[in-house]
């Protein structure tokens, strides 16, 4: 303890009852709900930050437990062993981690953490959102934790720069909104990623897709088809992208481009690029479009864009059309048809002079397959559409449905049941499948659906 806490001077010196010449009353025994906060203040006054910084989390907890117990005894503060242990743990988490969020971050059943204020922390467990029991002491504590997250990746968030996207060391994605944009105090949204890597077999087991759909998507990834993964927020687009990336050959050079790095590729030859926001002088911003243009000079076999949301859509189409087959990206859209329209709109954002027909020609020639994922009302994530982009007829991009999910009803537990329908037609990219020797496997998977 002498290397961790400073010397403890009692706030109230104990007095022996009946001592001669002393009529002072015995020190008051303090009780009440505010005890942990009083103890917290006393403990923090005694801690040597330099010594504490050298300890790991387990050591910190042990040292704080001893320090809390010692101060509680000296100050005659009546507090249970359980309260002492919890307070020591809270202080250790705040000093070496992210305070009250630490137990939520370590809980693998939680996929999303949403802090709407110091008293309103929501979590998503198995697709269902619920209010957690976690509480912060104040809005300032929420702000301090958000700034600690930003500092860990060399970024900043405050009233002058109130928006932040970053990632934690475990790969979790963080979005922060500060006042004055957030009216009720700092808001945090944390998207966690399971340490268990999901492949198509696991996705079939949990009902996200059927075995024939899984085989078709495996073939699409192996045959270097250009794929767009579409869906709403939290629908599982990144999980699907990670699953598809497992089928990429290990001798291919892959360049990934993201706003906040979250992809978990298993291949050895991966170059990960991440955007950069403006600095304090309002300069130095590097966008996804800048990274995409540079990626074309890095001799990639495939380019993977975590999320296309702006003018970089044009550069992504250019990459798909210039020898980088097998590229994959994600977009926000409600259907596969909407995904094609959204890509068209994003291209127009950065290339206003391009005629609509030229943009649609680019999309039709660049994109082979669009996979639609949806978070359903029972909390499950499911592939609802797989569509082939066939070409252009007049001014319209033509698409064929490879698979469509059809709702059948619910089981006794409220879980949605359904099946996949398919027209069982040969895709327009059958020659590419034949080149890889997988055309018959594709057609067999279609017939089995």
C-alpha positions as CSV (number, residue, x, y, z in Angstrom):
1,X,0.0,0.0,0.0
2,X,2.9,2.4,0.7
3,X,3.7,2.4,-3.0
4,X,0.1,3.1,-4.0
5,X,-1.6,5.4,-1.5
6,X,-0.3,8.5,0.2
7,X,0.0,8.6,4.0
8,X,-3.5,8.7,5.5
9,X,-4.1,11.4,8.1
10,X,-7.4,10.8,9.9
11,X,-10.0,13.5,9.4
12,X,-11.2,13.0,13.0
13,X,-8.8,11.7,15.7
14,X,-10.4,8.9,17.7
15,X,-10.7,9.8,21.4
16,X,-10.8,7.1,24.1
17,X,-14.0,7.3,26.2
18,X,-13.5,8.8,29.6
19,X,-10.1,10.3,28.9
20,X,-9.1,12.9,31.6
21,X,-9.7,16.5,30.7
22,X,-11.5,15.8,27.5
23,X,-15.3,16.2,27.2
24,X,-15.5,16.0,23.4
25,X,-18.1,13.6,22.2
26,X,-17.1,10.3,20.4
27,X,-16.8,10.7,16.6
28,X,-20.1,10.3,14.8
29,X,-20.6,7.1,12.8
30,X,-21.6,8.1,9.3
31,X,-24.2,6.2,7.5
32,X,-26.5,6.8,4.5
33,X,-26.9,6.5,0.8
34,X,-24.2,9.1,0.1
35,X,-21.5,7.2,1.8
36,X,-19.8,5.8,-1.4
37,X,-19.4,9.3,-2.8
38,X,-17.8,10.5,0.5
39,X,-15.6,7.5,0.5
40,X,-14.7,8.0,-3.1
41,X,-13.5,11.6,-2.4
42,X,-11.4,10.5,0.5
43,X,-9.9,7.6,-1.5
44,X,-9.0,9.8,-4.5
45,X,-7.3,12.2,-2.1
46,X,-4.9,9.5,-1.0
47,X,-4.0,7.9,-4.3
48,X,-0.7,8.4,-6.0
49,X,-1.6,8.6,-9.7
50,X,1.9,7.8,-10.9
51,X,2.0,4.6,-8.8
52,X,-1.5,3.7,-9.8
53,X,-0.8,4.1,-13.5
54,X,1.8,1.3,-13.3
55,X,-0.7,-1.3,-12.0
56,X,-3.0,-3.5,-14.1
57,X,-6.8,-3.7,-13.4
58,X,-6.6,-6.7,-11.0
59,X,-3.9,-5.0,-8.9
60,X,-5.7,-1.7,-8.9
61,X,-8.9,-3.4,-7.6
62,X,-6.9,-5.1,-4.7
63,X,-5.2,-1.9,-3.8
64,X,-8.4,0.2,-3.8
65,X,-10.2,-2.4,-1.7
66,X,-7.5,-2.2,0.9
67,X,-7.5,1.6,0.8
68,X,-11.3,1.9,1.0
69,X,-11.4,-0.5,4.0
70,X,-8.6,1.5,5.8
71,X,-10.3,4.9,5.3
72,X,-13.7,3.5,6.3
73,X,-12.2,2.3,9.5
74,X,-10.3,5.4,10.3
75,X,-13.2,7.8,9.6
76,X,-15.7,5.5,11.3
77,X,-17.8,5.3,8.2
78,X,-20.3,2.5,8.4
79,X,-20.2,0.7,5.1
80,X,-20.7,-3.0,4.2
81,X,-18.0,-5.2,2.7
82,X,-20.1,-5.4,-0.5
83,X,-20.2,-1.6,-0.7
84,X,-16.5,-1.4,-0.2
85,X,-15.8,-3.9,-2.9
86,X,-18.2,-2.2,-5.4
87,X,-16.7,1.2,-4.7
88,X,-13.1,-0.1,-5.2
89,X,-14.2,-1.7,-8.4
90,X,-15.9,1.5,-9.7
91,X,-12.8,3.7,-8.9
92,X,-10.5,1.2,-10.6
93,X,-12.7,1.1,-13.7
94,X,-12.8,4.8,-13.9
95,X,-9.1,5.2,-13.5
96,X,-7.9,2.4,-15.8
97,X,-11.0,2.0,-18.0
98,X,-14.3,3.6,-19.0
99,X,-16.0,3.8,-15.6
100,X,-19.6,2.4,-15.4
101,X,-19.4,1.2,-19.0
102,X,-16.7,-1.4,-18.2
103,X,-19.0,-4.2,-17.2
104,X,-21.2,-3.6,-20.2
105,X,-18.2,-3.6,-22.5
106,X,-17.1,-6.9,-21.1
107,X,-20.5,-8.5,-21.3
108,X,-20.5,-10.5,-24.6
109,X,-24.3,-10.8,-24.7
110,X,-24.6,-7.0,-25.2
111,X,-24.3,-5.8,-28.8
112,X,-25.1,-2.1,-28.4
113,X,-24.7,0.4,-25.6
114,X,-26.6,3.7,-25.9
115,X,-26.0,6.4,-23.3
116,X,-28.7,9.1,-23.5
117,X,-27.7,10.8,-20.3
118,X,-26.2,9.9,-16.9
119,X,-29.4,8.1,-15.7
120,X,-30.5,6.6,-19.1
121,X,-28.2,3.9,-20.4
122,X,-29.8,1.5,-22.8
123,X,-28.4,-1.8,-24.0
124,X,-29.3,-4.2,-26.8
125,X,-29.3,-7.9,-25.8
126,X,-30.2,-10.6,-28.4
127,X,-31.8,-8.0,-30.7
128,X,-33.9,-6.4,-27.9
129,X,-33.3,-2.9,-26.4
130,X,-33.8,-2.5,-22.7
131,X,-32.9,0.1,-20.0
132,X,-29.8,-1.1,-18.0
133,X,-29.2,-0.5,-14.3
134,X,-25.9,1.4,-15.0
135,X,-25.9,5.0,-13.9
136,X,-23.3,7.8,-14.1
137,X,-22.7,10.3,-11.3
138,X,-23.2,13.2,-13.6
139,X,-23.1,14.5,-17.2
140,X,-19.6,15.5,-16.5
141,X,-18.6,11.9,-15.9
142,X,-20.1,10.9,-19.2
143,X,-18.2,13.8,-20.9
144,X,-14.9,12.7,-19.2
145,X,-15.3,9.1,-20.4
146,X,-16.1,10.2,-24.0
147,X,-13.1,12.4,-24.1
148,X,-10.9,9.6,-22.7
149,X,-12.2,7.4,-25.6
150,X,-11.4,10.1,-28.1
151,X,-7.9,10.7,-26.7
152,X,-7.1,7.0,-27.0
153,X,-7.2,7.3,-30.8
154,X,-5.7,10.8,-31.0
155,X,-9.0,12.7,-31.5
156,X,-10.9,15.2,-29.5
157,X,-14.5,16.0,-28.7
158,X,-15.9,19.1,-26.9
159,X,-18.3,21.9,-27.4
160,X,-16.2,23.3,-30.3
161,X,-16.0,19.9,-32.0
162,X,-19.1,18.1,-30.8
163,X,-19.3,15.1,-33.1
164,X,-16.9,12.1,-33.0
165,X,-16.6,8.7,-34.6
166,X,-13.8,6.5,-33.2
167,X,-13.1,3.0,-32.1
168,X,-12.0,1.3,-28.9
169,X,-9.1,-1.0,-28.5
170,X,-11.4,-4.1,-28.8
171,X,-12.7,-2.8,-32.2
172,X,-16.0,-1.5,-30.8
173,X,-17.3,1.5,-32.8
174,X,-18.2,4.7,-30.9
175,X,-20.2,7.7,-31.9
176,X,-20.3,10.8,-29.5
177,X,-22.5,13.9,-29.7
178,X,-21.7,16.7,-27.3
179,X,-23.7,19.8,-26.2
180,X,-24.8,22.1,-27.6
181,X,-26.0,19.6,-30.3
182,X,-27.1,17.1,-27.6
183,X,-29.6,19.0,-25.5
184,X,-29.6,16.7,-22.5
185,X,-25.9,16.2,-22.1
186,X,-23.3,14.1,-23.9
187,X,-24.7,11.0,-25.8
188,X,-22.6,7.9,-26.6
189,X,-23.6,5.1,-29.0
190,X,-21.3,2.1,-28.9
191,X,-21.5,-0.8,-31.4
192,X,-19.8,-3.8,-30.0
193,X,-18.5,-6.7,-32.1
194,X,-18.5,-10.3,-31.0
195,X,-15.1,-11.8,-30.4
196,X,-16.6,-15.0,-31.9
197,X,-16.1,-14.8,-35.7
198,X,-19.3,-15.8,-37.5
199,X,-19.0,-17.8,-40.7
200,X,-21.9,-18.9,-42.9
201,X,-22.3,-22.2,-41.0
202,X,-22.9,-20.2,-37.8
203,X,-25.3,-17.8,-39.6
204,X,-27.3,-20.8,-40.9
205,X,-27.5,-22.3,-37.4
206,X,-28.9,-19.0,-35.9
207,X,-31.4,-18.6,-38.7
208,X,-29.9,-15.6,-40.4
209,X,-30.1,-17.5,-43.7
210,X,-30.7,-20.9,-45.2
211,X,-28.0,-23.4,-46.2
212,X,-28.6,-22.8,-50.0
213,X,-28.4,-19.0,-49.5
214,X,-25.1,-19.5,-47.6
215,X,-23.6,-21.6,-50.3
216,X,-24.6,-19.1,-53.0
217,X,-23.0,-16.2,-51.0
218,X,-19.8,-18.3,-50.4
219,X,-19.6,-18.9,-54.2
220,X,-20.1,-15.2,-54.9
221,X,-17.2,-14.3,-52.6
222,X,-14.9,-17.0,-54.0
223,X,-15.7,-16.1,-57.7
224,X,-14.7,-12.5,-57.2
225,X,-18.2,-11.1,-57.8
226,X,-18.6,-7.4,-57.0
227,X,-21.0,-7.3,-54.1
228,X,-23.0,-4.6,-52.3
229,X,-24.3,-5.4,-48.9
230,X,-27.4,-3.3,-48.1
231,X,-29.4,-2.9,-44.9
232,X,-30.5,-0.6,-42.1
233,X,-28.6,0.5,-39.1
234,X,-27.7,-2.5,-36.9
235,X,-29.0,-5.0,-39.4
236,X,-25.7,-7.0,-39.5
237,X,-24.0,-5.6,-42.7
238,X,-20.5,-5.6,-41.2
239,X,-21.0,-9.2,-39.8
240,X,-22.0,-10.3,-43.3
241,X,-19.0,-8.5,-44.9
242,X,-16.7,-10.2,-42.4
243,X,-18.3,-13.6,-43.1
244,X,-17.8,-13.1,-46.9
245,X,-14.2,-11.9,-46.5
246,X,-13.3,-15.3,-44.9
247,X,-13.7,-16.8,-48.4
248,X,-11.0,-14.6,-50.0
249,X,-7.8,-16.3,-50.9
250,X,-4.8,-15.7,-48.6
251,X,-2.6,-14.7,-51.5
252,X,-4.7,-11.7,-52.5
253,X,-3.8,-8.1,-51.5
254,X,-6.8,-6.5,-49.9
255,X,-7.2,-2.7,-49.1
256,X,-9.9,-1.8,-46.6
257,X,-11.3,1.7,-46.3
258,X,-13.4,2.8,-43.3
259,X,-14.4,5.8,-41.3
260,X,-13.8,3.9,-38.0
261,X,-11.9,0.6,-38.5
262,X,-14.1,-2.3,-37.5
263,X,-13.6,-5.0,-40.1
264,X,-11.9,-8.2,-38.9
265,X,-10.3,-9.8,-42.0
266,X,-8.4,-13.0,-41.5
267,X,-6.0,-12.8,-44.5
268,X,-2.3,-12.0,-44.0
269,X,-2.1,-9.4,-46.8
270,X,-4.4,-6.7,-45.7
271,X,-3.8,-2.9,-45.8
272,X,-6.2,-1.1,-43.4
273,X,-6.9,2.6,-44.1
274,X,-9.0,4.9,-42.0
275,X,-10.3,8.4,-42.6
276,X,-9.1,11.5,-40.6
277,X,-11.2,14.4,-39.4
278,X,-10.2,18.0,-39.6
279,X,-7.7,19.3,-37.0
280,X,-8.0,22.3,-34.7
281,X,-7.2,24.6,-37.5
282,X,-9.9,23.1,-39.7
283,X,-7.4,21.4,-42.0
284,X,-6.0,18.0,-42.6
285,X,-9.2,16.1,-43.4
286,X,-8.8,12.8,-45.3
287,X,-12.1,11.5,-46.7
288,X,-13.0,8.0,-47.9
289,X,-12.9,9.4,-51.4
290,X,-9.3,10.5,-50.9
291,X,-8.4,7.0,-49.6
292,X,-10.2,5.3,-52.5
293,X,-8.3,7.3,-55.1
294,X,-5.0,6.5,-53.3
295,X,-6.0,2.8,-52.9
296,X,-6.1,2.4,-56.7
297,X,-2.3,3.2,-56.7
298,X,-1.6,0.5,-54.2
299,X,-2.0,-2.5,-56.5
300,X,-4.9,-4.1,-54.6
301,X,-6.6,-7.3,-55.8
302,X,-9.7,-6.3,-53.9
303,X,-11.0,-3.1,-52.3
304,X,-13.4,-3.3,-49.4
305,X,-15.2,-0.1,-48.2
306,X,-16.8,-0.4,-44.8
307,X,-19.7,1.9,-45.6
308,X,-20.3,4.0,-48.8
309,X,-22.3,7.1,-47.8
310,X,-21.2,9.9,-50.2
311,X,-19.4,10.9,-53.3
312,X,-16.9,8.1,-52.9
313,X,-19.6,5.8,-54.5
314,X,-18.3,7.0,-57.9
315,X,-14.7,6.0,-57.1
316,X,-16.0,2.6,-55.8
317,X,-17.8,1.9,-59.1
318,X,-14.6,3.0,-61.0
319,X,-12.5,0.5,-58.9
320,X,-15.0,-2.3,-59.6
321,X,-14.9,-1.5,-63.3
322,X,-11.1,-1.3,-63.6
323,X,-9.9,-4.8,-62.7
324,X,-10.6,-5.0,-59.0
325,X,-13.1,-7.7,-59.2
326,X,-14.3,-9.1,-55.9
327,X,-14.6,-5.7,-54.3
328,X,-17.3,-5.4,-51.5
329,X,-19.0,-2.4,-49.9
330,X,-22.0,-1.7,-47.7
331,X,-24.7,0.9,-48.0
332,X,-27.8,1.9,-46.1
333,X,-31.0,1.0,-47.9
334,X,-34.3,-0.8,-47.4
335,X,-34.3,-3.1,-50.4
336,X,-31.9,-4.2,-53.1
337,X,-33.7,-1.9,-55.6
338,X,-33.3,1.0,-53.2
339,X,-29.6,0.2,-52.8
340,X,-29.1,0.7,-56.5
341,X,-31.0,4.0,-56.4
342,X,-29.0,5.2,-53.4
343,X,-25.7,4.4,-55.1
344,X,-26.9,6.5,-58.1
345,X,-27.8,9.4,-55.8
346,X,-24.5,9.3,-54.0
347,X,-22.6,9.4,-57.3
348,X,-24.6,12.4,-58.3
349,X,-23.6,14.1,-55.0
350,X,-20.0,14.2,-56.2
351,X,-20.4,14.2,-60.0
352,X,-23.2,16.5,-60.8
353,X,-22.3,16.8,-64.5
354,X,-22.6,13.0,-65.2
355,X,-25.9,12.1,-67.1
356,X,-28.2,9.7,-65.3
357,X,-27.8,7.1,-68.0
358,X,-24.0,7.1,-67.6
359,X,-24.3,6.5,-63.9
360,X,-26.7,3.7,-64.3
361,X,-24.5,2.1,-67.0
362,X,-21.6,2.2,-64.5
363,X,-23.7,0.6,-61.8
364,X,-25.0,-2.1,-64.1
365,X,-21.5,-3.0,-65.3
366,X,-19.8,-2.8,-61.9
367,X,-22.1,-4.5,-59.5
368,X,-22.9,-8.2,-59.8
369,X,-24.9,-8.9,-56.6
370,X,-26.8,-7.0,-53.9
371,X,-27.4,-8.7,-50.6
372,X,-30.2,-7.2,-48.4
373,X,-30.1,-7.8,-44.6
374,X,-32.9,-6.7,-42.2
375,X,-33.2,-6.6,-38.4
376,X,-36.6,-8.1,-37.9
377,X,-39.1,-7.2,-35.2
378,X,-38.2,-10.4,-33.2
379,X,-34.6,-9.0,-32.8
380,X,-33.1,-11.5,-35.4
381,X,-31.0,-10.5,-38.3
382,X,-31.9,-12.1,-41.6
383,X,-31.0,-12.0,-45.3
384,X,-34.2,-11.0,-46.9
385,X,-33.1,-10.5,-50.6
386,X,-30.3,-11.6,-52.8
387,X,-30.5,-9.8,-56.2
388,X,-28.5,-10.0,-59.3
389,X,-27.8,-6.8,-61.3
390,X,-28.3,-7.9,-64.9
391,X,-27.8,-4.8,-67.0
392,X,-29.6,-1.8,-68.4
393,X,-32.8,-1.7,-70.5
394,X,-33.5,1.7,-71.8
395,X,-33.1,3.9,-68.7
396,X,-33.8,1.2,-66.1
397,X,-31.3,-1.0,-64.3
398,X,-32.7,-4.6,-64.6
399,X,-32.4,-7.0,-61.6
400,X,-33.3,-10.6,-61.0
401,X,-34.2,-12.0,-57.6
402,X,-31.8,-14.9,-56.7
403,X,-33.5,-15.4,-53.3
404,X,-36.4,-13.7,-51.6
405,X,-37.4,-14.3,-48.0
406,X,-41.2,-15.0,-47.5
407,X,-42.8,-14.5,-44.1
408,X,-44.8,-17.5,-42.9
409,X,-45.7,-16.5,-39.3
410,X,-44.3,-16.9,-35.8
411,X,-43.5,-19.9,-33.6
412,X,-44.5,-20.3,-29.9
413,X,-41.6,-18.1,-28.7
414,X,-42.5,-15.2,-31.0
415,X,-39.6,-15.9,-33.4
416,X,-40.4,-15.2,-37.1
417,X,-40.6,-18.1,-39.4
418,X,-40.3,-18.0,-43.2
419,X,-38.8,-19.6,-46.3
420,X,-36.8,-18.5,-49.4
421,X,-38.2,-18.5,-52.9
422,X,-36.1,-18.4,-56.0
423,X,-36.9,-18.3,-59.8
424,X,-34.0,-20.8,-60.4
425,X,-32.7,-18.9,-63.4
426,X,-29.1,-18.8,-64.7
427,X,-27.4,-15.6,-63.6
428,X,-25.9,-13.2,-66.2
429,X,-22.4,-13.8,-64.7
430,X,-22.6,-17.6,-65.3
431,X,-19.4,-17.3,-67.4
432,X,-17.5,-16.0,-64.4
433,X,-18.8,-18.8,-62.3
434,X,-17.7,-21.3,-65.0
435,X,-14.3,-19.7,-65.1
436,X,-13.9,-20.7,-61.4
437,X,-15.5,-24.1,-61.9
438,X,-18.4,-23.3,-59.6
439,X,-21.3,-22.8,-62.1
440,X,-22.8,-26.2,-61.4
441,X,-22.5,-25.8,-57.6
442,X,-24.3,-22.5,-57.9
443,X,-27.2,-24.0,-59.9
444,X,-27.4,-26.9,-57.5
445,X,-27.7,-24.6,-54.6
446,X,-30.5,-22.7,-56.4
447,X,-32.3,-25.9,-57.1
448,X,-32.1,-27.0,-53.5
449,X,-33.7,-23.9,-52.1
